[in-house]
Amino acid sequence: MSDDIGGTEAAEAAEAPETTAATAATAPASGTEPAAPATPSGKSGSVLPRLLVLLRPERARLIAVGVLTVLSVGLLVIGPWLLGRATDVVFEGVVGKQLPAGETKAQAVAGLRAAGHPHLADMLSGMAVRPGVGVDLHRLAQLLLVAIGAYLLSALFSWTQARILTGIAQRTMYRLREATEEKLTRLPLRHFDTNPHGDILSRVVNDVDNVDTTLQDTLNQLPSSALTVLMTLGIMFWISPILALASLVTIPVVMAVTSVLAGRAKTRFVAQWEQTGNLTSMVEETYTGHALILAYGRREQVAEEFGRENGKLQRAGYAAQLLSGAIFPAVVLVGNLNSVVVAALGGYQVATGAISLGAVQAFIQYSQRFTAPVIQSAGQMNVLQSGLVSAGRVFAFLDAPEEPELPAGAETTNSDSRQGGHRVRLEKVCFRYDPDRPLIEDFTLEAAPGQTVAIVGPTGAGKTTLVNLLVRFYEIDGGRILLDGADYRELSRDQVRRRYGMVLQDPWLFHGTIRDNIGYGREGAGDEEILAAARAAHVDDFVRTLPDGYDTVLDGDASNVSSGQKQLLTIARAFLADPGILILDEATSNVDTRTEAMIQEAMARLRSGRTSFVIAHRLSTIHTADTIVVMDAGRVVEQGSHQELLEARGFYHELYNSQFAETLVS
């Protein structure tokens, strides 16, 4: 379907919140059930499994990453032990060189005890010295070369692992972004009516980007950090169970500090991202209403309101970052205190000959490597907490109720929307936005192929709501709508909408060339077809006066063309679509009288053989309609031709005369 989905009547916006063109274009239909506002965040217990599900397509690569991680961490863990052994070779060589040659180690130890040096004797007994022999340079070179090789291979495996993980993270986020985009097209229009547009944008842009950052950091750090802790802890117990137990004493302290601060920080992160959505909503509203803000002189009030909202975000972000940021220095302090304890106990054990100096040196390095991942994880806790909150918001958005699927056995055949007019019949249709406030009740209407049906009535009568029902932006609560004899419920929404073309009062144009905006009416349309549609809608004349002609790029809100020219472009789009059913909602309200006359003539040609629904406020524009339906408070109060309704001197007569009187007064 090619359409300009936009503007609702001002008073009907009270019944159904205003639907913008861009919103409706991305989510053009709705289901029968209201979409409850998405919850602000998910609990981490439910978010983490869903993040893992996102990684399921990457199983093979994750296995490869696991193997590389084991190799990288294993080689990295061997390094300190090799350096410790190298230290022992040097120290033992230095000590051995000072001992008398020809003695055995046992004789040297006995001599030290006899000379009154029991501590030196104990230390010497724990060393592999050879009296009179200096440093074994060959053995030292072997150890250092092996250590260098281990570190180089570890770095290579780590780089390969990081490269694979980067690809995994980016592909995963690509799928998540695709899921959010597809979700936008499946959400009912009611969801956009009941949720701030800025908050929705914040979820699909800001929150998804934050999840991307968190996932990237987590995948790169978490597996290697966990494996480093396990391997390091194992070798620490192998070197010295006493020192290992002393190091483990700090773990409960670290966990307690992290748990308390992280728990308090998470609530602040929830507030921070909720407020980010609120601020985004305000910025979006301010941008779209910028002209009115200037016209009514409300810049200061808007600035003050922005300042208040921005201040709330600043305070929420400050509290979140302050609490989560306190985790890192607290954990570093505990780690440093642990290093002091290990150094003191290790020195004592060396002095007593329980372990060698190189073993203590290696253990201190292992102790630092053991606490480093913990400290690093604590430092990343703010990123993790923020990412989990954002993931919860994204998943809440993905879990929002969608339009009901096409029922089993429903009609699925395609048909060309440009095969001529279609018969549309509404039988006792009932609809309400609010279950407690009826809007359309017991509405019956029939439009035959080639017939033009004008729908008129006061503001808030339900005219635009009727359009929303015809193109299935909303599902009816009662009765039925038939299209060529087939119930809407037996057709897919795409089948229904493909038969419609719309030109609405508020034109919707996107950032792109004029050629692209007209060509949006029908996919694959050629240049000649686009030019023909432009000439039919009287667009060609003004487009050729532009420096770049049809290649003129329209900016985001098409401010480089006038309001009337915007409307002409959307009308050209409808000409190109050449739909079987045409809906015109005050389609010429933004053009001058001369242009309106030309458009009316062109529209007459376009409506020929097509079923047309024309919503009009200016009754003088619809006097040639085959049937005029007069609505009031959601009901049909009169129906007939222009002349018949005037002669009946009823509600239509009053509306027509009131407009005529206003024209005379003006």
C-alpha positions in Angstrom: 0.0 0.0 0.0 1.2 3.5 -0.8 0.0 6.1 1.6 0.8 9.2 3.6 -0.1 8.1 7.1 -0.5 11.1 9.3 -2.6 13.8 10.9 -5.7 13.2 12.8 -8.4 15.8 13.6 -7.7 18.0 16.6 -10.7 17.0 18.6 -10.4 13.3 17.7 -6.9 13.4 19.2 -8.7 13.6 22.5 -10.3 10.3 21.7 -7.2 8.8 20.2 -3.8 10.5 20.8 -2.3 12.1 17.7 -0.5 9.8 15.3 2.3 11.4 13.5 3.2 10.5 9.9 6.6 9.0 10.8 5.2 6.9 13.5 2.4 5.5 11.4 4.7 4.9 8.6 6.8 2.6 10.7 3.9 0.9 12.5 0.9 1.1 10.2 -1.6 -1.1 12.0 -2.9 -2.2 15.3 -4.4 -5.1 17.0 -7.5 -5.4 19.1 -5.8 -5.2 22.5 -4.2 -2.1 23.9 -0.4 -2.3 24.2 0.5 -1.6 27.8 3.4 0.7 28.2 6.6 -1.2 28.3 8.1 -1.8 31.7 11.2 0.2 32.4 13.6 -2.6 32.9 13.9 -6.3 33.4 15.4 -8.1 36.4 18.9 -9.2 35.8 17.8 -12.8 36.5 15.6 -12.8 33.5 17.8 -10.5 31.3 20.9 -12.6 31.4 19.4 -15.8 30.0 17.8 -13.8 27.2 21.2 -12.2 26.4 22.6 -15.7 26.2 19.8 -16.7 23.8 20.9 -13.9 21.5 24.4 -15.6 21.4 23.0 -19.0 20.4 23.7 -18.6 16.6 27.4 -18.0 17.5 27.8 -21.3 19.3 30.6 -22.6 17.0 32.6 -19.4 17.3 32.1 -19.3 21.0 33.6 -22.8 21.3 36.6 -21.6 19.3 36.8 -18.6 21.6 36.7 -21.0 24.6 39.6 -23.0 23.3 41.7 -19.9 22.5 40.9 -18.5 26.0 42.1 -21.7 27.7 45.3 -21.6 25.6 45.9 -17.9 26.2 45.2 -17.9 29.9 47.1 -21.1 30.4 50.2 -19.7 28.8 49.8 -16.5 30.7 49.5 -18.3 34.0 52.7 -20.3 33.3 54.7 -17.1 32.9 55.1 -16.1 36.5 56.1 -19.6 37.5 58.8 -19.6 34.8 60.1 -16.2 36.0 60.0 -17.5 39.6 62.2 -20.4 38.6 64.5 -18.0 36.8 64.8 -16.0 40.0 65.6 -19.2 41.9 68.4 -20.0 39.4 70.0 -16.6 39.8 69.6 -16.5 43.6 70.8 -20.0 44.1 73.8 -19.3 41.8 74.7 -16.2 43.8 74.4 -18.0 47.2 76.2 -21.2 45.9 79.1 -19.1 44.6 79.7 -17.8 48.1 79.8 -21.2 49.7 83.1 -23.2 49.8 83.7 -25.4 46.8 83.9 -29.1 47.5 81.3 -29.1 50.3 77.9 -30.7 50.0 74.7 -28.8 50.6 74.2 -30.7 53.9 77.7 -29.8 55.1 77.0 -26.1 54.3 73.7 -26.2 56.2 75.4 -27.9 59.2 78.2 -25.4 59.2 75.7 -22.5 59.3 73.9 -24.1 62.3 77.2 -24.6 64.1 78.1 -21.0 63.5 74.9 -19.8 65.2 72.9 -18.9 62.0 69.8 -21.2 62.2 67.6 -19.0 60.0 70.2 -18.9 57.2 70.5 -22.7 57.6 66.8 -23.1 57.2 66.7 -20.9 54.2 69.6 -22.7 52.6 68.0 -26.1 53.2 65.0 -25.0 51.1 67.2 -24.1 48.1 68.8 -26.2 45.4 72.3 -24.8 45.7 75.6 -26.3 44.8 78.4 -24.9 46.9 81.1 -23.2 44.8 78.9 -23.2 41.6 77.6 -19.8 40.3 74.6 -19.0 38.1 73.6 -21.6 35.5 73.3 -19.3 32.6 72.2 -22.0 30.2 69.3 -23.0 32.5 68.5 -19.3 33.0 68.4 -18.6 29.2 66.1 -21.6 28.7 63.6 -20.4 31.3 63.6 -16.9 30.0 63.1 -18.0 26.4 60.3 -20.3 27.3 58.6 -17.4 29.3 59.0 -15.0 26.3 57.5 -17.7 24.0 54.6 -18.3 26.4 53.8 -14.6 26.6 54.0 -14.2 22.8 51.7 -17.1 22.1 49.3 -16.0 24.8 49.2 -12.5 23.2 48.5 -14.1 19.8 45.7 -16.3 21.1 44.3 -13.4 23.0 44.3 -11.1 19.9 42.6 -13.9 17.8 40.0 -14.4 20.6 39.3 -10.7 20.8 38.9 -10.4 17.0 36.4 -13.3 17.0 34.5 -11.9 20.0 34.2 -8.5 18.3 32.6 -10.2 15.3 30.3 -12.1 17.6 29.2 -9.0 19.5 28.6 -7.0 16.3 26.6 -9.7 14.6 24.5 -10.2 17.8 23.8 -6.5 18.0 22.9 -6.5 14.3 20.3 -9.2 15.0 19.0 -7.3 18.0 18.6 -4.1 16.0 16.8 -6.0 13.3 14.5 -7.5 15.9 13.7 -4.0 17.3 13.1 -2.7 13.8 10.8 -5.6 12.9 9.0 -5.2 16.2 8.2 -1.6 15.3 6.3 -2.8 12.2 4.4 -5.4 14.3 3.3 -3.2 17.1 -0.3 -2.0 17.1 -0.8 1.7 16.6 -2.3 1.8 20.1 1.2 1.1 21.5 2.5 4.4 19.9 -0.6 6.2 21.2 0.0 5.1 24.8 3.9 5.4 24.9 5.9 8.6 24.4 7.6 8.5 21.0 10.9 9.8 22.6 11.0 6.9 25.0 10.4 4.4 22.2 13.3 6.0 20.2 15.5 5.9 23.3 14.9 2.2 23.7 15.6 1.3 20.1 18.6 3.6 19.8 20.2 4.6 23.1 19.4 1.4 25.0 20.5 -0.9 22.2 23.8 1.0 21.8 24.3 0.7 25.6 23.7 -3.1 25.4 26.2 -3.2 22.5 28.9 -1.6 24.7 28.1 -3.8 27.6 28.1 -7.0 25.5 31.4 -6.1 23.8 33.1 -5.5 27.2 31.6 -8.5 28.9 32.4 -11.0 26.1 36.0 -9.7 26.0 36.6 -9.8 29.7 34.3 -12.2 31.5 35.5 -15.6 30.1 39.2 -14.8 30.3 38.8 -13.2 33.8 36.9 -16.3 35.1 39.4 -18.7 33.7 42.3 -16.6 35.0 40.9 -16.7 38.5 40.4 -20.5 38.4 43.8 -21.3 37.0 45.6 -18.8 39.1 43.9 -20.1 42.3 44.9 -23.7 41.4 48.6 -22.8 41.0 48.5 -20.7 44.1 47.4 -23.6 46.2 50.1 -25.7 44.5 52.8 -23.2 45.4 51.6 -22.6 49.0 48.3 -23.6 50.5 48.8 -21.2 53.4 49.4 -18.2 51.2 46.5 -19.2 49.0 44.1 -19.4 52.0 45.3 -16.0 53.1 44.5 -14.6 49.7 41.0 -16.1 49.7 40.1 -14.3 52.9 39.6 -11.1 50.8 37.1 -12.7 48.4 34.1 -12.5 50.8 35.0 -8.9 51.6 35.1 -8.0 47.9 31.8 -9.8 47.2 30.1 -8.0 50.1 31.3 -4.6 49.0 30.4 -5.2 45.4 27.0 -6.6 46.2 26.0 -3.7 48.4 27.2 -0.9 46.1 26.0 -2.7 42.9 22.5 -3.3 44.3 22.1 0.4 45.2 23.6 1.5 41.9 21.1 -0.5 39.8 18.1 1.4 41.1 19.8 4.6 40.1 20.6 3.2 36.6 16.9 2.4 36.2 16.1 6.0 37.0 18.8 7.2 34.7 17.6 5.4 31.6 14.0 6.1 32.3 14.9 9.8 32.6 16.9 9.5 29.4 13.7 8.3 27.7 11.7 11.2 29.2 14.3 13.8 28.0 14.4 12.2 24.5 10.6 12.6 24.4 10.8 16.2 25.3 13.5 16.9 22.8 11.5 15.2 20.1 8.4 17.2 21.0 10.3 20.4 21.1 11.9 19.8 17.7 8.7 18.9 15.9 6.9 21.9 17.5 9.8 24.4 17.2 7.9 26.8 15.0 4.9 27.0 17.4 7.3 27.5 20.3 8.8 30.5 18.6 5.4 31.8 17.5 4.0 31.7 21.0 7.1 33.0 22.6 7.6 30.0 24.8 11.3 29.6 24.4 12.1 30.5 28.1 9.4 28.1 29.4 10.7 25.3 27.2 14.3 26.0 28.3 13.2 26.0 31.9 11.4 22.7 31.5 14.4 21.2 29.7 16.6 22.4 32.5 14.4 20.6 35.1 14.4 17.4 33.1 18.1 17.6 32.3 18.7 18.2 36.0 16.8 15.0 36.9 18.9 13.1 34.5 22.1 14.6 35.8 21.2 13.7 39.4 20.2 10.2 38.5 23.3 9.7 36.4 25.5 11.2 39.1 24.1 8.9 41.8 24.4 5.8 39.6 28.0 6.6 38.6 29.0 7.6 42.1 27.8 4.4 43.7 29.1 2.1 40.9 32.3 4.0 40.7 32.9 3.5 44.4 33.2 -0.3 43.8 36.6 0.0 42.0 38.6 1.9 44.7 37.1 -0.2 47.5 38.1 -3.5 45.7 41.6 -2.0 44.9 42.1 -1.2 48.6 41.1 -4.7 49.7 43.5 -6.1 47.0 46.4 -4.0 48.2 45.9 -5.0 51.8 45.9 -8.6 50.6 49.3 -8.0 48.8 50.7 -6.7 52.1 49.6 -9.8 53.9 51.0 -12.2 51.2 54.3 -10.4 51.2 54.7 -10.6 55.0 53.7 -14.3 55.1 55.8 -15.1 52.1 58.9 -13.5 53.5 58.5 -15.4 56.7 58.2 -18.7 54.8 61.3 -17.9 52.8 63.2 -17.2 56.0 62.1 -20.6 57.4 62.9 -22.5 54.3 59.3 -23.5 53.6 59.4 -22.1 50.1 62.0 -20.5 47.8 62.4 -16.8 47.0 61.3 -17.4 43.4 58.2 -19.2 44.6 57.2 -16.2 46.7 57.9 -13.8 43.8 55.7 -16.0 41.6 53.0 -16.2 44.2 52.9 -12.4 44.6 52.4 -12.1 40.8 49.7 -14.8 40.9 48.1 -13.0 43.8 48.0 -9.8 41.8 46.7 -11.7 38.8 44.1 -13.3 41.0 42.8 -10.0 42.3 43.2 -8.1 39.0 40.2 -9.7 37.2 38.1 -9.2 40.4 39.1 -5.5 40.5 38.6 -5.2 36.7 35.1 -6.7 37.0 34.3 -4.4 39.8 35.5 -1.4 37.8 33.2 -2.6 35.0 30.2 -3.0 37.3 28.8 0.3 36.4 28.9 -0.6 32.7 27.4 -4.0 33.4 24.6 -2.6 35.6 23.8 0.1 33.1 23.8 -2.5 30.3 21.5 -4.9 32.1 19.0 -2.1 32.8 19.1 -1.1 29.1 18.7 -4.8 28.0 15.7 -5.0 30.3 14.2 -2.0 28.6 14.9 -3.4 25.2 13.4 -6.8 26.1 10.4 -5.1 27.6 9.9 -3.3 24.3 10.3 -6.6 22.4 7.7 -8.3 24.7 5.1 -5.6 24.1 1.8 -7.1 22.7 1.7 -7.3 18.9 -0.9 -7.3 16.3 -2.7 -10.6 16.2 -1.4 -12.9 13.5 -3.5 -13.9 10.5 -5.8 -16.7 11.6 -5.3 -20.2 10.4 -7.0 -20.8 7.1 -7.3 -17.1 6.3 -7.1 -15.9 2.7 -3.5 -15.4 1.7 -3.7 -14.8 -2.0 -2.3 -11.6 -3.5 -4.1 -9.3 -5.7 -3.1 -6.2 -7.6 -4.2 -3.0 -6.0 -4.5 -1.3 -9.4 -7.2 -3.5 -10.9 -10.0 -0.9 -10.4 -12.4 -0.1 -7.7 -13.5 -2.3 -4.9 -16.7 -2.7 -3.0 -16.4 -1.8 0.7 -19.2 -2.4 3.2 -19.3 -1.7 6.9 -22.0 -3.6 8.8 -23.0 -2.4 12.3 -19.4 -1.5 13.1 -18.6 -0.6 16.7 -15.3 0.8 18.0 -14.0 2.7 21.0 -10.5 3.7 22.0 -11.5 3.7 25.7 -13.6 0.7 26.7 -15.7 3.0 28.8 -16.2 5.6 26.1 -18.2 4.6 23.0 -17.1 6.4 19.8 -18.5 4.6 16.8 -21.7 2.5 17.4 -23.8 0.5 15.0 -22.2 2.1 11.9 -23.3 0.9 8.5 -22.0 2.1 5.1 -21.4 0.8 1.6 -19.2 2.2 -1.2 -19.5 0.6 -4.6 -16.7 0.4 -7.2 -16.1 3.8 -8.8 -18.2 5.6 -6.2 -17.1 8.6 -4.3 -18.2 8.7 -0.7 -17.7 12.0 1.2 -17.6 11.8 5.0 -18.5 15.1 6.8 -19.3 16.1 10.3 -18.2 18.4 13.1 -14.7 18.0 14.7 -14.6 14.8 16.8 -17.4 13.1 15.0 -15.2 10.1 14.2 -14.3 10.8 10.5 -10.5 10.1 10.8 -11.3 7.2 13.2 -13.3 5.7 10.4 -10.3 5.9 8.1 -8.2 4.1 10.7 -10.7 1.3 10.7 -10.9 1.1 6.9 -7.1 0.5 6.5 -7.0 -1.6 9.7 -4.8 0.7 11.8 -7.2 -0.4 14.5 -9.4 -3.5 14.7 -13.2 -3.1 15.2 -14.8 -4.1 18.4 -18.0 -5.3 16.8 -19.7 -5.8 13.4 -17.7 -6.5 10.3 -16.0 -4.8 7.4 -16.2 -6.5 4.0 -13.9 -5.9 1.0 -15.3 -7.3 -2.2 -17.4 -9.6 -0.1 -14.5 -10.9 2.0 -14.5 -10.2 5.7 -11.4 -8.2 6.9 -10.7 -11.0 9.4 -10.2 -13.4 6.5 -7.6 -11.2 4.9 -4.1 -10.2 5.9 -3.5 -6.6 6.7 -1.1 -6.3 3.8 -3.9 -7.5 1.4 -6.2 -4.8 2.8 -3.7 -2.0 2.8 -2.4 -2.8 -0.7 -5.8 -1.8 -2.1 -5.7 1.6 -0.5 -3.9 4.8 -1.3 -4.1 7.8 1.1 -3.5 11.5 0.9 -3.9 13.1 4.3 -4.1 16.6 5.6 -0.6 16.4 7.2 1.8 15.4 4.4 4.6 13.0 5.3 7.9 13.3 3.4 11.2 11.7 4.3 14.8 12.7 3.8 15.6 12.0 0.2 15.2 13.3 -3.3 11.9 14.4 -4.7 12.1 11.5 -7.1 12.5 9.1 -4.2 9.5 10.6 -2.3 7.2 10.3 -5.2 8.6 6.9 -6.1 7.7 5.7 -2.6 4.1 5.3 -3.9 5.0 2.2 -5.8 8.1 0.0 -5.5 10.1 -0.4 -8.7 8.4 2.5 -10.5 10.4 3.9 -13.4 11.4 7.5 -14.1 8.7 7.9 -16.8 6.0 6.7 -14.5 7.2 9.1 -11.7 7.3 12.0 -14.2 3.8 11.1 -15.4 2.5 11.1 -11.8 4.2 14.4 -11.1 2.6 16.0 -14.2 -0.8 14.7 -13.3 -0.5 16.2 -9.8 0.9 19.5 -11.1 4.2 18.9 -9.4 6.3 19.0 -12.5 6.0 22.8 -13.0 7.5 23.8 -9.6 10.0 20.9 -9.4 11.6 22.0 -12.7 12.2 25.5 -11.2 14.4 24.0 -8.5 18.2 23.9 -9.1 18.4 20.1 -9.0 15.0 19.3 -10.2 13.8 15.9 -9.3 17.2 15.2 -7.6 16.5 18.0 -5.1 17.1 16.5 -1.6 14.4 17.2 0.9 15.6 17.6 4.5 14.2 15.8 7.5 11.0 17.9 7.7 11.0 19.0 4.1 11.3 22.6 5.2 12.9 23.5 1.8 9.5 23.3 0.1 6.3 25.0 1.0 3.3 23.4 2.7 1.4 23.4 -0.5 4.2 21.8 -2.4 4.5 19.1 0.2 0.9 18.3 -0.4 1.3 18.2 -4.1 4.2 15.7 -3.7 2.0 13.4 -1.6 -0.7 13.7 -4.2 1.7 12.7 -6.9 2.7 9.7 -4.8 -0.9 8.7 -4.7 -1.2 9.1 -8.5 1.8 6.8 -8.9 0.3 4.2 -6.6 -2.9 4.2 -8.7 -4.8 2.3 -5.9 -8.1 0.6 -6.1 -9.5 2.5 -3.2 -8.5 6.1 -2.5 -8.8 8.0 0.8 -8.5 11.8 0.8 -8.5 13.5 4.1 -8.6 17.3 3.4 -6.0 16.6 0.7 -6.2 20.1 -0.7 -6.3 22.0 2.5 -2.7 23.3 2.1 -2.9 24.6 -1.5 -4.2 27.8 -2.9 -7.5 28.2 -4.7 -6.1 28.0 -8.2 -4.0 24.9 -7.4 -6.9 23.4 -5.6 -9.0 23.7 -8.8 -6.3 21.9 -10.7 -6.0 19.2 -8.1 -9.7 18.7 -7.9 -9.7 18.1 -11.7 -6.7 15.7 -11.4 -8.4 13.9 -8.5 -11.5 13.5 -10.6 -9.4 11.6 -13.1 -7.7 9.6 -10.4 -11.1 8.7 -8.8 -12.5 7.5 -12.1 -13.2 3.8 -11.7 -11.9 3.8 -8.2 -13.7 3.7 -4.9 -13.0 6.9 -3.0 -13.6 8.1 0.5 -13.2 11.8 0.9 -13.1 13.4 4.4 -13.9 17.1 4.1 -14.4 20.1 6.3 -15.0 22.5 3.4 -18.4 21.2 2.2 -18.0 23.1 -1.1 -15.4 20.6 -2.2 -17.5 17.5 -2.0 -20.8 18.6 -3.6 -20.1 16.3 -6.6 -19.7 13.2 -4.4 -22.0 10.3 -5.2 -22.9 9.8 -1.6 -22.4 12.2 1.4 -22.3 10.5 4.8 -22.9 12.9 7.7 -21.5 11.8 11.0 -22.0 13.1 14.5 -20.7 11.5 17.7 -19.7 8.4 15.9 -23.0 7.7 14.2 -24.4 8.3 10.7 -27.1 10.9 11.1 -27.8 11.6 7.4 -26.8 10.1 4.1 -27.5 11.1 0.5 -26.4 13.4 -2.3 -25.5 17.0 -1.8 -28.9 18.2 -3.2 -30.9 15.6 -1.3 -29.3 16.6 2.0 -29.8 20.3 1.4 -33.5 19.7 0.6 -33.9 17.6 3.7 -32.9 20.7 5.8 -31.3 18.6 8.5 -27.9 18.5 10.1 -26.0 18.8 6.8 -28.1 21.8 5.8 -27.0 23.5 9.1 -23.4 22.7 8.5 -23.4 23.9 4.9 -25.2 27.2 5.7 -22.9 27.9 8.7 -19.9 27.6 6.4 -21.6 29.7 3.8 -22.4 32.4 6.4 -18.8 32.3 7.6 -17.6 32.9 4.1 -19.9 35.9 3.6 -18.7 37.4 6.9 -15.1 36.9 6.0 
